[in-house]
Amino acid sequence: MIKRVATAVVLIPLVLLLVLKAPPYVLALVAGAVAGLAIAEFLKLVTSYGVQPLTLATYVFVAIFFVFVIVASSNLTPLVETTALVYGVTLAAALAPFVFLSVAMSMRMKHDNLTSGYPAAAAAVFAFAYIAIPMALLVGIRQQPAGAIWTIYTLLAVWAGDIFAYFVGKSLGRHRMSPHISPKKTWEGAAASIVASVIVGTLWIQYASAISSALLRAGLIERPDGMWGLEQPRLWPIILLSAAVNIAAQLGDLVESLIKRGAGVKDSGTILPGHGGMLDRIDAMLFAVPVVWAYGAWRLMQ
């Protein structure tokens, strides 16, 4: 517990400072690095399923994709950046199966091991869709109007839900949610998690104008990065969005638990003291980020 808290105390301010002050290309570089670390952990996990992953090919494909993300997030208007990101993600997702199947076919034919080709390609495609795309969409959220406010909203909604699920589930949890996948998760913790995300997320957006003013005066954001006056959404859409973000985050947590339990491991890695691996830290975010990005893209198109 001490290591967990100490790591959080160090990382949370760094993450918030990165979101507020870093240029888009720096945020995209960090997102790409985080995606790379998480993908490395994922590819190591799949070896426990008897899969021989296409490690180098996966890294190269993801690196090329994040080069595009860096370019798309630089010096473009929010609408153009959002459109470019949609086209880029769609193209990369469409090409990924063909690229990885071709690489797998070439490599496995050389070793006369054709039965391992499809599982290797499937693992690479899943790694890209599961980890790289959501991390790219996180950069996309930052580039949308009021991007700093919405990015921190996403982080706070997920973090609040995670914290309350842990403490309420530990102290009051009686009914197991999914004992075979994640024995410690309870329905009481899940309910508390939703309530926490809704309260924290809604309060953050309701006071976003005042928060934006404070951040602007402190020199932490530029004016387009904040939320002002008429830009503030109505109450009920934010309540529903916060609930959807939380449910997505909890599903993300359960999905990673399923992968780890099938691989017979407790944590995806050991890179973060007290928190396990990088994938352990971003598993909930991977499902929550697309929800917020889609909401922001929809508002941008109105």
URTA-V107113 format. One record per run of one state. SS is the DSSP state (helix for helix, strand for strand, loop for the rest). FROM is the first residue (numbers start at 1). LEN is the number of residues. If there is no record, write none. Layout:
<<SS & FROM & LEN> <SS & FROM & LEN>>
//
This chain:
<<loop & 1 & 1> <helix & 2 & 20> <loop & 22 & 2> <helix & 24 & 26> <loop & 50 & 5> <helix & 55 & 18> <loop & 73 & 5> <helix & 78 & 34> <loop & 112 & 2> <helix & 114 & 30> <loop & 144 & 3> <helix & 147 & 26> <loop & 173 & 3> <strand & 176 & 3> <loop & 179 & 3> <strand & 182 & 5> <helix & 187 & 20> <loop & 207 & 1> <helix & 208 & 10> <loop & 218 & 5> <helix & 223 & 3> <loop & 226 & 3> <helix & 229 & 3> <loop & 232 & 3> <helix & 235 & 29> <loop & 264 & 8> <strand & 272 & 1> <loop & 273 & 3> <strand & 276 & 1> <loop & 277 & 1> <helix & 278 & 24> <loop & 302 & 1>>
//
